[in-house]
């Protein structure tokens, strides 16, 4: 058989990162594969109700594929589901949004198509499996994924030594400098995270889950902010999915709302222009006092004269 008649078929396994509509019944599927790297392929007829493998090519699905190599988009000819992570994640909003941010980050960190990215593929599979198992806070899993993805790409932040001089006296976090910096190397605008926050970042990067799981909520929130800012600075693009990620656990948020409701505080403007808290009892007492005194706006002298003029004319 001549070379120009040879059919270029290949098999690989991968995780579906994203899908796009193509025509009336087709889709373009972006897949991060084990051996080939990131692949964009066309899936014919998958949007039809009678499609053979339409549901197997949804985001979060770990699939075994057979593809036909073409000049532009490859063609998916077979698809078998290995692990349907999407079914479990779709019922849990915090884990679903964390998984969505993982897939978007994995796509942005593999900018060249068909360039092998085995470590990134294994990290995506491990991250999705950890989210589905539900043994850790999804925010921690997402931050660990971000930090390890950065390490694979060569952007791991310096967390123990100064990113510039190497001294072990880092007390500030500078994104542009590459992580923690000492007082002498500290550029303007650097953050000053708590020591426990830096320890949490180190634990997530190393996979020390007992230490990460025992961290305090405020340190988790601070860690998430620093990691997200550091990631997006190196990507030079924002992660759109991050706006939907819950940075505050539902239990923490409900507890905060209960505390605020128990204190029963509201805001009123102060003389300095800043909001000032006023309890409902004080506000209701003030309103009763004003009602008892019959407080109302006193008309101006001009409006008084205008109203009294017809009366005086009638008397005269």
C-alpha positions as CSV (number, residue, x, y, z in Angstrom):
1,X,0.0,0.0,0.0
2,X,1.4,3.4,-0.9
3,X,2.0,6.0,1.8
4,X,-0.7,8.4,0.6
5,X,-3.2,5.6,0.9
6,X,-2.2,4.6,4.5
7,X,-4.9,5.2,7.1
8,X,-3.4,7.0,10.1
9,X,-5.3,5.6,13.1
10,X,-4.0,5.8,16.7
11,X,-5.3,4.9,20.1
12,X,-4.8,6.9,23.3
13,X,-6.6,7.6,26.6
14,X,-7.4,11.0,27.9
15,X,-9.6,13.4,29.9
16,X,-12.1,15.6,28.0
17,X,-11.3,19.2,28.9
18,X,-13.8,21.1,26.8
19,X,-16.3,20.8,24.0
20,X,-17.5,23.2,21.3
21,X,-20.4,23.0,18.9
22,X,-19.5,22.3,15.3
23,X,-22.2,22.6,12.6
24,X,-25.6,21.2,13.4
25,X,-24.8,17.9,15.0
26,X,-21.0,17.7,15.6
27,X,-18.6,18.9,18.3
28,X,-15.0,19.8,18.6
29,X,-13.6,18.0,21.6
30,X,-10.4,19.1,23.4
31,X,-8.7,16.2,25.1
32,X,-5.6,15.9,27.3
33,X,-4.2,12.5,26.4
34,X,-1.6,10.3,28.1
35,X,0.8,9.9,25.2
36,X,-0.1,12.5,22.5
37,X,-0.7,15.6,24.7
38,X,-3.5,18.0,24.1
39,X,-5.6,17.0,21.1
40,X,-8.5,18.8,19.4
41,X,-10.7,16.4,17.4
42,X,-14.0,16.4,15.7
43,X,-16.7,14.1,16.9
44,X,-19.3,13.5,14.2
45,X,-23.0,13.3,15.2
46,X,-22.5,13.4,18.9
47,X,-25.2,16.0,19.4
48,X,-27.9,13.7,18.0
49,X,-30.1,11.8,20.4
50,X,-29.1,8.5,18.8
51,X,-25.4,9.1,19.0
52,X,-23.3,6.1,19.9
53,X,-20.8,7.9,22.1
54,X,-22.1,11.4,22.7
55,X,-22.3,11.1,26.4
56,X,-18.8,9.6,26.6
57,X,-17.2,12.8,25.2
58,X,-18.4,15.2,28.0
59,X,-16.0,17.3,30.2
60,X,-14.5,15.4,33.2
61,X,-14.8,12.0,31.4
62,X,-11.7,9.8,31.3
63,X,-12.0,7.9,28.0
64,X,-10.2,5.4,25.8
65,X,-10.1,6.8,22.2
66,X,-9.4,5.8,18.7
67,X,-8.7,8.7,16.4
68,X,-8.1,9.2,12.8
69,X,-5.3,11.7,12.1
70,X,-6.1,14.4,9.6
71,X,-4.4,17.6,8.5
72,X,-6.6,20.0,10.5
73,X,-8.8,18.3,13.2
74,X,-8.4,14.7,14.0
75,X,-11.6,12.6,13.9
76,X,-12.9,10.5,16.9
77,X,-13.9,7.1,15.6
78,X,-14.3,5.2,18.9
79,X,-14.7,6.2,22.5
80,X,-15.1,4.0,25.6
81,X,-15.6,5.4,29.1
82,X,-13.0,4.5,31.7
83,X,-14.1,6.7,34.6
84,X,-17.1,9.1,34.4
85,X,-16.0,11.7,36.9
86,X,-18.6,14.2,35.7
87,X,-21.5,12.2,37.1
88,X,-20.3,12.6,40.7
89,X,-19.1,16.2,40.4
90,X,-22.3,17.5,38.8
91,X,-24.2,17.0,42.1
92,X,-21.7,19.0,44.2
93,X,-21.3,22.6,43.2
94,X,-18.1,23.4,45.1
95,X,-16.4,20.3,43.7
96,X,-17.8,20.9,40.2
97,X,-16.5,24.5,40.0
98,X,-13.1,23.4,41.4
99,X,-12.9,20.7,38.7
100,X,-13.9,23.1,36.0
101,X,-11.0,25.4,37.1
102,X,-8.7,22.4,36.9
103,X,-9.6,21.6,33.3
104,X,-9.3,25.2,32.2
105,X,-5.8,25.4,33.8
106,X,-4.7,22.2,32.3
107,X,-5.6,23.4,28.8
108,X,-3.8,26.8,29.3
109,X,-0.7,25.0,30.6
110,X,-0.5,22.8,27.5
111,X,-0.5,25.5,24.7
112,X,1.2,23.4,22.0
113,X,-1.1,20.7,20.5
114,X,0.2,17.1,20.3
115,X,3.2,17.8,22.6
116,X,3.4,15.0,25.2
117,X,2.4,16.1,28.7
118,X,2.3,12.9,30.7
119,X,2.8,14.6,34.1
120,X,0.1,17.1,33.5
121,X,-2.3,14.3,32.4
122,X,-1.6,12.3,35.5
123,X,-2.1,15.3,37.7
124,X,-5.5,16.0,36.1
125,X,-6.6,12.4,36.6
126,X,-5.4,12.4,40.2
127,X,-7.0,15.8,41.0
128,X,-10.4,14.7,39.6
129,X,-10.2,11.4,41.5
130,X,-9.5,13.2,44.7
131,X,-12.4,15.6,44.2
132,X,-14.8,12.7,43.6
133,X,-13.6,10.8,46.6
134,X,-14.4,13.8,48.8
135,X,-11.8,13.3,51.4
136,X,-10.5,16.9,51.4
137,X,-11.9,20.4,51.0
138,X,-12.2,21.1,47.3
139,X,-10.5,24.5,47.7
140,X,-7.4,22.7,49.1
141,X,-7.5,20.2,46.3
142,X,-7.7,23.0,43.7
143,X,-4.8,25.0,45.3
144,X,-2.7,21.8,45.4
145,X,-3.4,21.2,41.8
146,X,-2.4,24.8,40.9
147,X,0.8,24.6,42.8
148,X,1.9,21.3,41.4
149,X,0.9,22.3,37.8
150,X,3.1,25.4,38.2
151,X,5.9,23.1,39.4
152,X,5.5,20.9,36.4
153,X,5.6,24.0,34.1
154,X,8.7,25.3,35.9
155,X,7.1,28.1,37.8
156,X,7.0,26.6,41.3
157,X,7.1,29.5,43.9
158,X,10.0,29.8,46.3
159,X,8.4,29.2,49.7
160,X,11.3,28.5,52.1
161,X,14.2,30.6,50.7
162,X,14.2,34.1,49.3
163,X,13.5,33.9,45.6
164,X,16.2,36.4,44.8
165,X,19.1,36.0,47.2
166,X,18.4,32.5,48.7
167,X,18.4,33.6,52.3
168,X,16.0,31.7,54.6
169,X,14.5,34.8,56.0
170,X,11.6,35.4,53.6
171,X,8.7,37.2,55.2
172,X,6.9,38.7,52.2
173,X,5.4,37.2,49.1
174,X,6.2,38.9,45.7
175,X,4.5,37.4,42.7
176,X,6.8,39.0,40.1
177,X,9.9,37.9,42.1
178,X,8.8,34.3,42.2
179,X,7.6,33.7,45.7
180,X,8.9,34.6,49.2
181,X,11.5,37.3,49.5
182,X,13.5,38.7,52.4
183,X,13.4,42.2,53.8
184,X,16.3,43.4,51.6
185,X,14.8,42.0,48.4
186,X,11.2,42.9,49.1
187,X,9.7,45.0,46.2
188,X,7.0,47.5,46.8
189,X,3.5,46.0,46.9
190,X,4.5,42.6,48.3
191,X,2.0,40.7,50.4
192,X,2.8,39.7,54.0
193,X,1.1,36.4,54.5
194,X,0.9,34.7,57.9
195,X,3.5,32.1,58.6
196,X,0.7,29.4,58.8
197,X,-0.4,30.4,55.3
198,X,3.1,29.8,53.9
199,X,3.2,26.5,55.8
200,X,-0.1,25.5,54.1
201,X,1.2,26.3,50.7
202,X,4.3,24.1,51.4
203,X,2.1,21.3,52.6
204,X,-0.1,21.4,49.5
205,X,2.9,21.4,47.2
206,X,4.4,18.4,49.0
207,X,1.1,16.5,49.5
208,X,1.2,16.8,53.3
209,X,-2.6,16.4,53.6
210,X,-2.8,15.9,57.4
211,X,-1.2,19.3,57.9
212,X,-3.3,20.9,55.1
213,X,-6.6,19.5,56.5
214,X,-5.9,20.9,60.0
215,X,-5.3,24.4,58.7
216,X,-7.6,27.3,59.8
217,X,-10.2,28.7,57.4
218,X,-8.6,32.2,57.3
219,X,-5.2,30.7,56.3
220,X,-7.0,28.7,53.5
221,X,-8.6,31.9,52.2
222,X,-5.3,33.8,52.2
223,X,-3.5,30.8,50.5
224,X,-6.2,30.6,47.8
225,X,-5.8,34.3,47.0
226,X,-2.0,34.1,46.7
227,X,-2.0,30.9,44.7
228,X,-4.6,32.1,42.2
229,X,-2.9,35.5,41.7
230,X,0.5,33.7,41.2
231,X,-0.9,31.3,38.7
232,X,-2.7,33.9,36.6
233,X,0.3,36.1,36.6
234,X,2.5,33.4,35.0
235,X,-0.3,32.3,32.6
236,X,-0.7,35.9,31.5
237,X,-4.4,35.1,31.3
238,X,-7.2,35.0,33.8
239,X,-8.9,31.7,34.8
240,X,-12.6,32.5,34.1
241,X,-13.8,29.5,36.1
242,X,-12.2,31.0,39.3
243,X,-15.0,33.5,39.6
244,X,-17.4,30.7,40.4
245,X,-15.2,28.8,42.8
246,X,-16.4,29.1,46.4
247,X,-13.5,30.4,48.4
248,X,-15.5,30.1,51.6
249,X,-16.9,26.8,52.7
250,X,-20.7,26.6,53.1
251,X,-20.4,25.8,56.8
252,X,-18.1,28.7,57.4
253,X,-20.4,31.1,55.4
254,X,-23.5,30.0,57.3
255,X,-21.7,30.4,60.6
256,X,-20.6,33.9,59.7
257,X,-24.2,34.8,58.6
258,X,-25.6,33.4,61.8
259,X,-23.1,35.5,63.8
260,X,-24.0,38.6,62.0
261,X,-27.7,37.9,62.4
262,X,-27.2,37.2,66.1
263,X,-25.5,40.6,66.5
264,X,-28.3,42.1,64.4
265,X,-26.1,45.0,63.1
266,X,-26.8,47.2,60.1
267,X,-24.8,50.1,58.6
268,X,-25.6,53.8,58.8
269,X,-23.3,56.6,57.5
270,X,-21.2,58.4,60.0
271,X,-19.9,61.9,60.0
272,X,-16.6,60.7,58.5
273,X,-18.4,59.2,55.5
274,X,-17.5,55.6,56.7
275,X,-20.2,53.1,57.5
276,X,-21.1,52.9,61.2
277,X,-22.9,50.1,62.9
278,X,-26.3,50.7,64.5
279,X,-28.2,47.9,66.4
280,X,-31.9,47.5,65.6
281,X,-32.8,48.4,69.3
282,X,-31.1,51.7,68.9
283,X,-32.6,52.4,65.5
284,X,-36.2,51.5,66.7
285,X,-35.7,53.7,69.8
286,X,-34.5,56.6,67.8
287,X,-37.5,56.3,65.4
288,X,-39.9,56.1,68.4
289,X,-38.4,59.3,69.9
290,X,-38.7,61.1,66.6
291,X,-42.3,60.0,66.2
292,X,-43.1,61.1,69.8
293,X,-41.5,64.5,69.2
294,X,-43.4,64.8,65.9
295,X,-40.2,65.6,64.1
296,X,-40.8,66.8,60.6
297,X,-39.2,69.0,58.1
298,X,-39.8,72.7,58.9
299,X,-40.8,74.7,55.8
300,X,-38.7,77.5,54.7
301,X,-39.7,81.1,55.3
302,X,-40.4,81.7,51.6
303,X,-42.8,78.7,51.4
304,X,-44.5,79.9,54.6
305,X,-45.1,83.4,53.1
306,X,-46.5,81.8,49.9
307,X,-49.0,79.7,51.9
308,X,-50.0,82.6,54.3
309,X,-50.6,85.2,51.5
310,X,-54.0,83.9,50.4
311,X,-55.2,83.6,54.0
312,X,-54.2,87.2,54.9
313,X,-56.0,88.4,51.7
314,X,-59.2,86.6,52.7
315,X,-59.1,88.1,56.2
316,X,-58.7,91.6,54.9
